[in-house]
Amino acid sequence: MNIRILGLFLLLCFQQMYSQQLSSQAEVSVITIGPGTALNDAFGHNIFRIRDRANNLDVGYDYGRFPFNEPGFYLNFAQGKLNYSIGKSKYKDLEGFYIWQNRTITEQVLNISLEEKQALLNYLVNNYKPENRDYLYDFFFDNCATKMKDVLQVVLNNNITFHEPENFEPQTFRNLIRGKVPANSWGSVGIDLALGSVIDQQATAEEHMFLPAYIQTFFGEATIGDRKLVKSEETIYQEKPHPSSTDFLWSPLVIFSIISVIMLGITYSDYKKQTRNKVLDSTLLIITTLLGILILLLWFATDHQTTAYNYNLLWAFPLNGLLLWQIAKKQPKTWIIPFMKFLVIMGVLMAFHWTIGLQVFAPAAIPFYCALLLRYIYLISYFKKQIES
């Protein structure tokens, strides 16, 4: 009985090995999925497609699977310790899903030998094993797009040469993001708040490939020795036009403008009456303190590389909380005036950082930044008069 079971096991193993042997009809492609409507889909996606009609094989491998429902998902994401994994699916299921999402699908058939195709498949099959499946995700340097480049380089012994496309102009990481997430969107505001000056550095040509669209662009120009990496390219599905968005009234620019008008209106009223609105001042101090603490935590308490050197601290100053108990008093201590002057200087420094390009801040929040600065200037004048009297 044991011998028969062992024989059956060996037979199954042999069949599994045989099923992974590609025929001369096999093709390997890189699939590029266009952006979706949700923020997590805004940057697109890439997939390896392995197709072999002789073996009835048509599968897709991608590096974009993440454990959304696992306990601690959000904490791990915030700390920069989130594991993504390679996934495997029937290609037609993947294609049908992205067509349902109305996202453009482009296929680039790779110009590689049968041995190289087999080596890629073997790599992916081994990588898909449970013990090899996970990798530490990094949005800019290790994601579903960069894996396409890295895996192919490993399989092809680093023989791929990536050439810059015609009229290529290097951009900063932040500008590359804004090409996919408009500046006047809440997603962009969140990115500009959380990510520091690190992403205002110019990306190298190869670093542009953290975006799936640049995988398609650079792969189309790449060579292996004297042969092109891509044999052919076609659009499998072209997205249909989306209905025009009617969310402008809820956009960050509109909301921040409304908040700023309210702040300036209250400040003008306080100026005319020579008083101050403690509710407004307390609210601003609480908000800037909490945001400042969040920025500090992202900088120093996480493994994210891109949340460091975040000069949003110039306006979201975590020590603003020290003013709260003074603001509530009718006659605060005199040190509140130099503190407020310090905050104004910080605001000016923020504008300077922005002007020289050291860090780009959220443009949709400009009305709020200006109203906040004017509020501080008014409070300096108000407290001076209070102390002098």
C-alpha positions as CSV (number, residue, x, y, z in Angstrom):
1,M,0.0,0.0,0.0
2,N,2.8,2.4,0.9
3,I,4.6,1.7,-2.3
4,R,1.4,2.4,-4.3
5,I,0.9,5.7,-2.5
6,L,4.5,6.6,-3.1
7,G,4.2,5.7,-6.8
8,L,1.0,7.8,-7.1
9,F,2.8,10.8,-5.4
10,L,5.8,10.5,-7.7
11,L,3.4,10.4,-10.7
12,L,1.6,13.5,-9.6
13,C,4.9,15.3,-9.1
14,F,6.0,14.2,-12.6
15,Q,2.8,15.5,-14.0
16,Q,3.2,18.8,-12.2
17,M,6.8,19.2,-13.5
18,Y,5.6,18.3,-17.0
19,S,2.8,20.9,-16.9
20,Q,5.4,23.6,-16.2
21,Q,7.5,22.8,-19.3
22,L,6.7,25.3,-21.9
23,S,6.4,24.5,-25.6
24,S,7.7,26.4,-28.5
25,Q,4.3,28.1,-28.8
26,A,4.7,29.8,-25.4
27,E,4.6,33.6,-25.1
28,V,5.5,35.8,-22.1
29,S,3.9,39.2,-21.8
30,V,3.9,42.2,-19.5
31,I,0.4,43.5,-19.0
32,T,-0.1,47.1,-18.0
33,I,-3.4,48.1,-16.4
34,G,-4.4,51.7,-16.6
35,P,-5.5,53.8,-13.6
36,G,-8.8,53.2,-11.8
37,T,-11.1,55.6,-10.1
38,A,-10.2,54.8,-6.5
39,L,-7.0,56.2,-4.9
40,N,-5.4,52.8,-4.5
41,D,-6.0,52.1,-8.2
42,A,-4.9,55.6,-9.4
43,F,-1.4,54.5,-10.3
44,G,-2.2,51.4,-12.4
45,H,-0.9,47.8,-12.2
46,N,1.4,45.3,-13.9
47,I,1.1,41.6,-14.5
48,F,3.3,38.9,-16.0
49,R,1.2,36.8,-18.4
50,I,2.4,33.3,-19.3
51,R,0.5,31.8,-22.2
52,D,1.1,28.4,-23.9
53,R,-1.7,27.1,-26.1
54,A,0.0,23.7,-26.5
55,N,-0.3,23.1,-22.7
56,N,-3.6,24.9,-22.3
57,L,-1.8,27.4,-20.0
58,D,-2.8,31.1,-19.6
59,V,-2.0,32.5,-16.2
60,G,-1.1,35.9,-14.7
61,Y,1.4,36.5,-11.9
62,D,1.3,39.9,-10.2
63,Y,3.0,41.4,-7.1
64,G,0.0,43.5,-5.9
65,R,-1.7,41.3,-3.4
66,F,-2.0,42.6,0.1
67,P,-3.8,41.3,3.3
68,F,-6.4,44.0,3.6
69,N,-8.5,42.0,6.1
70,E,-5.7,40.9,8.3
71,P,-5.6,42.3,11.9
72,G,-3.1,45.1,12.1
73,F,-3.3,46.0,8.4
74,Y,-3.6,49.7,8.9
75,L,-1.0,49.8,11.7
76,N,1.5,47.9,9.6
77,F,0.8,50.2,6.6
78,A,1.3,53.3,8.8
79,Q,4.6,51.9,10.2
80,G,5.9,50.9,6.7
81,K,6.0,47.2,7.6
82,L,3.3,46.0,5.3
83,N,4.0,42.8,3.4
84,Y,2.7,42.4,-0.2
85,S,2.8,39.1,-2.0
86,I,2.8,37.6,-5.4
87,G,-0.5,36.3,-6.7
88,K,-1.5,33.9,-9.4
89,S,-4.8,33.8,-11.3
90,K,-6.2,32.7,-14.6
91,Y,-5.4,35.4,-17.0
92,K,-8.9,35.7,-18.4
93,D,-10.3,36.2,-14.9
94,L,-7.8,39.1,-14.4
95,E,-8.7,40.6,-17.8
96,G,-12.4,40.3,-17.2
97,F,-12.0,42.0,-13.8
98,Y,-10.2,45.0,-15.2
99,I,-12.5,45.4,-18.1
100,W,-15.3,45.4,-15.6
101,Q,-13.5,48.2,-13.8
102,N,-13.2,50.0,-17.2
103,R,-9.4,50.2,-17.1
104,T,-7.2,50.2,-20.2
105,I,-5.3,46.9,-20.7
106,T,-2.1,46.9,-22.8
107,E,0.0,43.8,-23.6
108,Q,3.7,43.8,-24.5
109,V,4.9,40.4,-25.8
110,L,8.5,39.9,-24.8
111,N,11.2,39.0,-27.3
112,I,12.9,36.4,-25.3
113,S,14.0,32.8,-26.0
114,L,12.2,29.7,-25.0
115,E,14.9,29.0,-22.4
116,E,14.4,32.5,-21.0
117,K,10.7,32.1,-20.9
118,Q,11.1,28.8,-19.0
119,A,13.5,30.5,-16.6
120,L,11.0,33.3,-15.9
121,L,8.2,30.8,-15.3
122,N,10.4,28.7,-13.0
123,Y,11.2,31.8,-11.0
124,L,7.6,32.8,-10.7
125,V,6.5,29.3,-9.7
126,N,9.2,29.2,-7.0
127,N,8.4,32.8,-5.9
128,Y,4.7,31.8,-5.5
129,K,5.5,29.1,-2.9
130,P,4.1,30.1,0.5
131,E,7.5,30.5,2.0
132,N,8.7,32.8,-0.8
133,R,5.5,34.7,-1.5
134,D,5.7,37.8,0.7
135,Y,7.9,40.9,0.3
136,L,8.2,44.2,2.2
137,Y,6.3,46.7,0.2
138,D,7.7,50.1,-0.6
139,F,5.6,52.5,-2.7
140,F,8.5,53.9,-4.7
141,F,11.1,51.2,-4.7
142,D,9.5,47.8,-4.3
143,N,6.0,47.5,-5.7
144,C,4.0,45.7,-8.3
145,A,5.7,47.7,-11.1
146,T,9.3,47.6,-9.9
147,K,9.0,43.9,-9.5
148,M,8.5,43.5,-13.3
149,K,11.8,45.2,-13.9
150,D,13.7,43.5,-11.0
151,V,12.4,39.9,-11.7
152,L,13.3,40.2,-15.4
153,Q,16.7,41.5,-14.7
154,V,17.4,38.5,-12.3
155,V,16.1,36.0,-14.9
156,L,18.0,37.6,-17.8
157,N,21.2,38.1,-15.8
158,N,21.0,41.9,-15.7
159,N,21.3,42.0,-19.5
160,I,18.5,44.4,-20.1
161,T,19.4,47.9,-21.0
162,F,16.8,50.6,-20.4
163,H,16.9,53.6,-22.8
164,E,15.3,56.9,-22.2
165,P,12.4,57.5,-24.5
166,E,12.5,60.4,-27.0
167,N,11.8,63.7,-25.4
168,F,12.0,62.2,-21.9
169,E,12.1,64.8,-19.1
170,P,13.0,63.6,-15.6
171,Q,10.6,64.6,-12.9
172,T,10.5,64.6,-9.1
173,F,8.7,61.8,-7.4
174,R,6.0,64.2,-6.2
175,N,5.3,65.4,-9.7
176,L,5.1,61.8,-10.9
177,I,2.5,61.2,-8.3
178,R,0.5,64.3,-9.2
179,G,0.4,63.1,-12.8
180,K,-1.9,60.4,-11.5
181,V,-3.5,62.1,-8.5
182,P,-4.6,65.7,-9.2
183,A,-3.4,68.3,-6.9
184,N,-7.0,69.4,-6.1
185,S,-8.0,66.1,-4.6
186,W,-8.1,64.8,-1.0
187,G,-5.7,62.0,-1.9
188,S,-3.1,64.5,-3.1
189,V,-3.5,66.7,0.0
190,G,-3.0,63.7,2.2
191,I,0.1,62.7,0.2
192,D,1.5,66.2,0.4
193,L,0.9,66.3,4.1
194,A,2.4,62.9,4.9
195,L,5.4,62.7,2.6
196,G,8.4,64.9,3.1
197,S,11.0,66.7,1.0
198,V,12.5,63.3,0.0
199,I,10.0,63.0,-2.8
200,D,10.9,66.4,-4.2
201,Q,14.2,65.0,-5.4
202,Q,14.4,64.3,-9.1
203,A,13.9,60.6,-9.9
204,T,16.4,58.8,-12.1
205,A,15.2,57.4,-15.4
206,E,15.0,53.9,-13.9
207,E,13.3,55.2,-10.7
208,H,10.4,56.4,-12.9
209,M,9.5,52.8,-13.2
210,F,7.7,52.7,-9.9
211,L,4.7,53.7,-11.9
212,P,3.2,51.0,-14.2
213,A,2.8,53.4,-17.1
214,Y,6.6,53.9,-17.1
215,I,7.2,50.1,-17.1
216,Q,5.3,50.1,-20.4
217,T,7.2,53.1,-21.7
218,F,10.7,51.9,-20.8
219,F,10.1,48.3,-21.7
220,G,9.1,49.5,-25.1
221,E,12.5,51.1,-25.6
222,A,14.6,48.4,-23.7
223,T,17.1,46.1,-25.4
224,I,18.8,42.8,-24.6
225,G,22.1,43.1,-26.4
226,D,21.2,43.9,-29.9
227,R,17.5,42.8,-29.8
228,K,14.5,44.7,-28.6
229,L,13.0,43.5,-25.3
230,V,9.4,43.8,-26.6
231,K,8.4,41.9,-29.8
232,S,4.9,43.4,-30.2
233,E,2.5,45.6,-28.3
234,E,-1.3,45.9,-28.5
235,T,-4.1,47.4,-26.5
236,I,-6.5,44.7,-25.4
237,Y,-9.0,47.0,-23.9
238,Q,-9.4,50.8,-24.1
239,E,-11.2,52.4,-21.2
240,K,-14.5,54.1,-22.1
241,P,-14.9,57.8,-21.2
242,H,-15.8,58.5,-17.6
243,P,-18.7,60.8,-16.9
244,S,-17.5,64.3,-15.9
245,S,-16.9,64.7,-12.1
246,T,-19.3,66.9,-10.2
247,D,-17.3,66.9,-7.0
248,F,-15.6,70.3,-7.4
249,L,-17.8,71.8,-4.7
250,W,-16.3,69.2,-2.3
251,S,-12.8,69.6,-3.5
252,P,-10.0,70.6,-1.1
253,L,-9.6,74.0,-2.8
254,V,-13.2,74.9,-2.3
255,I,-13.4,73.5,1.3
256,F,-10.1,75.2,2.3
257,S,-11.3,78.5,0.7
258,I,-14.5,78.4,2.7
259,I,-12.6,77.7,5.9
260,S,-10.3,80.5,5.1
261,V,-13.1,83.0,4.5
262,I,-14.6,82.0,7.8
263,M,-11.2,82.5,9.6
264,L,-10.6,85.9,7.9
265,G,-14.2,87.0,8.6
266,I,-13.7,86.2,12.3
267,T,-10.3,87.9,12.4
268,Y,-11.8,91.0,10.8
269,S,-14.6,91.0,13.3
270,D,-12.1,90.6,16.1
271,Y,-10.1,93.5,14.8
272,K,-13.1,95.8,14.6
273,K,-14.2,94.9,18.2
274,Q,-10.6,94.5,19.5
275,T,-11.3,91.0,20.9
276,R,-10.4,87.5,20.0
277,N,-12.4,84.3,19.3
278,K,-11.0,81.8,21.7
279,V,-12.9,78.9,20.0
280,L,-11.2,79.6,16.7
281,D,-7.7,80.0,18.2
282,S,-8.1,76.8,20.3
283,T,-9.4,74.9,17.3
284,L,-6.4,76.0,15.1
285,L,-3.9,75.1,17.9
286,I,-5.4,71.7,18.5
287,I,-5.5,70.9,14.7
288,T,-1.9,72.0,14.1
289,T,-0.6,70.3,17.2
290,L,-2.2,66.9,16.3
291,L,-1.1,67.1,12.7
292,G,2.5,68.0,13.8
293,I,2.6,65.0,16.1
294,L,1.4,62.8,13.3
295,I,4.1,64.1,11.0
296,L,6.7,63.5,13.7
297,L,5.5,60.0,14.2
298,L,5.6,59.3,10.4
299,W,9.2,60.7,10.3
300,F,10.7,59.1,13.4
301,A,8.5,56.2,14.4
302,T,8.0,54.3,11.1
303,D,10.2,52.6,8.5
304,H,8.9,54.8,5.7
305,Q,11.8,56.4,3.8
306,T,9.7,59.1,2.2
307,T,8.1,60.5,5.3
308,A,11.4,62.0,6.6
309,Y,12.4,65.6,6.4
310,N,8.8,66.8,6.2
311,Y,8.7,70.6,6.5
312,N,5.0,70.6,7.0
313,L,6.1,71.0,10.6
314,L,6.7,74.6,9.8
315,W,3.0,75.3,9.9
316,A,1.7,72.2,11.7
317,F,4.0,72.8,14.7
318,P,3.6,70.1,17.4
319,L,4.5,72.5,20.3
320,N,1.5,74.7,19.5
321,G,-0.2,72.7,22.3
322,L,1.8,74.7,24.8
323,L,-0.3,77.8,23.8
324,L,-3.6,76.2,24.6
325,W,-3.7,76.9,28.3
326,Q,-2.4,80.4,27.7
327,I,-5.0,81.1,24.9
328,A,-7.8,80.3,27.3
329,K,-6.6,83.0,29.8
330,K,-7.8,86.5,29.7
331,Q,-4.3,87.8,30.3
332,P,-1.8,85.3,29.0
333,K,1.9,85.3,29.8
334,T,4.1,87.7,27.8
335,W,6.1,84.9,26.2
336,I,3.1,84.2,24.0
337,I,4.1,87.1,21.8
338,P,7.6,85.8,20.8
339,F,6.1,82.4,20.4
340,M,3.5,83.8,17.9
341,K,6.3,85.7,16.1
342,F,8.2,82.4,15.9
343,L,5.1,80.8,14.2
344,V,5.0,83.7,11.7
345,I,8.7,83.2,10.9
346,M,8.0,79.5,10.4
347,G,5.3,80.4,8.0
348,V,7.7,82.6,6.0
349,L,10.3,79.8,6.0
350,M,7.7,77.5,4.6
351,A,7.0,79.9,1.7
352,F,10.8,80.1,1.2
353,H,11.2,76.3,1.1
354,W,8.4,76.1,-1.4
355,T,9.8,78.9,-3.6
356,I,13.3,77.2,-3.9
357,G,11.7,73.8,-4.4
358,L,13.1,72.2,-1.3
359,Q,9.6,70.9,-0.6
360,V,6.3,71.4,-2.4
361,F,3.3,71.7,-0.2
362,A,-0.4,71.1,-0.9
363,P,-1.4,74.0,-3.3
364,A,-5.1,73.4,-2.6
365,A,-4.4,74.5,1.0
366,I,-2.9,77.8,0.1
367,P,-5.9,79.8,1.3
368,F,-5.7,78.1,4.6
369,Y,-2.0,78.7,5.0
370,C,-2.5,82.4,4.3
371,A,-5.5,82.7,6.7
372,L,-3.5,81.0,9.4
373,L,-0.6,83.3,9.0
374,L,-2.8,86.4,9.1
375,R,-4.5,85.1,12.2
376,Y,-1.1,84.8,13.9
377,I,-0.2,88.3,12.9
378,Y,-3.4,89.6,14.3
379,L,-2.9,87.8,17.6
380,I,0.6,89.3,18.0
381,S,-0.9,92.8,17.6
382,Y,-3.8,92.0,19.9
383,F,-1.7,90.6,22.7
384,K,0.8,93.5,22.4
385,K,-2.1,95.9,23.0
386,Q,-3.4,93.8,25.9
387,I,-0.1,93.7,27.6
388,E,0.7,97.4,27.1
389,S,-2.7,98.4,28.5
